[in-house]
């Protein structure tokens, strides 16, 4: 079968190939190939290896696209394991107030905060939601992301949650980036249920989850387990109900305090526990034993000015697989750049560059149950790759993007 | 005098106009003008104000360039108050080792560290230095920097220091960015003087400073005052000798420990004390009394993984004017983006966005004795500006540059 797409003479191809998830010392193994080449057909990889072995292994179809990668490093397309990409309105004015010293409580009291996004999203049509998110997806693609998770959670009412999820489905169909849909009805207790949160949990379990599952609009069920949001007992009930309906569990855990979220993740067998800024060692051991992936979002920790970051070294040392996401959202999720998440992973969470790359590709793919098709450059997987000028360290030079070409399913999304 | 260059209908022009340096509460005053316009001729500003007042105040020359700034915010061109832009070689391999856990001592023992840059710079010709730095300057211009300080300090031998400074002079002449030259012969004690550092200080004072001053190759004299580099007494001697020769003092102070650098700055009347990660309150008061500008380099603190940042709030509260720089350098100065310095100023040093903008423009200009010509959008100053899509918060969305147009002396350096 002749190749219709080739990357030739890359200084280095960081394949990230091998079993997933990668944990402990193995998270450093990026499978670097010098003077590397990749060949693909119909968006699937046929060959990855040293350029000198290419000719003997694959023939080239007439009209094939050949990318000259001299002077470049090639990595798998980034997988963003945690976003809130679909919403209406923005809250940049609040951001400026927050930087000027206003507290979240003051902003919320003035009609701001997540409630404002919920109101705007409820008022938006599906078309509005698609249009607003499309521009954000284009930006993500330009930053090298080729697969991303997207959550609902700004409707907090059945029809609006479904509308958000339908918008995600449309965006997945029309945009080169592949979207992985997550139902997050339990993102916050909406104002009208503030005095009776258990009734809202019942609505999520008895009405939303069945409707979402019946329409096959989500693959995952997520819940924000935190003081002020949902308790461990409520989170457990939601995730178990989701699992019974076929929605696999993941969870927002221990973001603002040690709230028990990581333990819930281990108990229900969630695929991922996200944020984990306040996770402790016993909880980390529970995650490792249960095979839960830690999805860390250092950009969120920075933009929220939490003054600390998830203990990535401790998690890796205790054999928890670590993945990365951007946490794009209308409040403080300002950056959709996985390269920036990698930069903070290295310099604020003390990860090695190799660990951070695995976290942004193979482990992120595994956290979304996509490791069979994306997350590494291996024969049979999708031809999703990022070509950057220079070596891997060019990724962490904030302010000047080294990304020259982004390839999704064998097509040039950026460059070319 | 008709205008030959106009910016019209900007959503907001943040003029940053007013007296310099800005300190305390006044550092928040960015002089925002809604629906703003700017007119210039021959690279100098003729008018800044509301668009509706433009027509009555200036006529327009035939062939004038008109930039439509609808949907955009206009700020003064950024002034980068601290860089080590001119050097040979890079040390990206060491960076990767450092991220993988190697200590600076291990890297230095293997022939790495600053000594490696000194060796490469000594081996480089003036042309080599100019060529390498030119690419970095282009990147800075694309990030909105229109004026930057550049230090010598990788020669640590008279002829090589002079060569670095000549390279800076050539770059200033040939590149749109204006460069402000600083002599930093006392950057480190070179290997050949390791056992007799006072002899090196004598060389700096008795030979280098007179040669630099005689050739008018630098405007400033800087010294790295730190344990392991130069003592407060040595730093004082160097800066006083520089001042006698007409080189104005600035200083690397309290970067890695409370080393007395800020006190030296106050005593010798330095224009700036840079880094200041470990400055304490009494030293801050001394800086305020002496009128020393704090040049903070949060990117360096991140990339060096110091785990802390300069106490910007304390400095501002104690009426020390605060400026920003990138600290571009071959070791850990990976980012030349002033927008990233502003981002960390906001989210890691707790500055407001307005304070950070003043720090990156007017106060940085003042720290370089350039506030009469750059750093704000005011009649008579240079037409140096950055046009970004969206509002000011777009500056702190790392990963996606909002900068659409960069103007230096009335010419389009980026965009157009």
Interface residues (C-beta under 8 A of the other chain):
Chain A: X28 X92 X95 X96 X99 X100 X101 X139 X142 X143 X299 X302 X303 X305 X334 X335 X336 X337 X339 X340 X346 X347 X348 X350 X351 X352 X353 X354 X390 X391 X392 X393 X394 X396 X397 X398 X399 X400 X401
Chain B: X28 X92 X95 X96 X99 X100 X101 X139 X142 X143 X299 X302 X303 X305 X334 X335 X336 X337 X339 X340 X346 X347 X348 X350 X351 X352 X353 X354 X390 X391 X392 X393 X396 X397 X398 X399 X400 X401
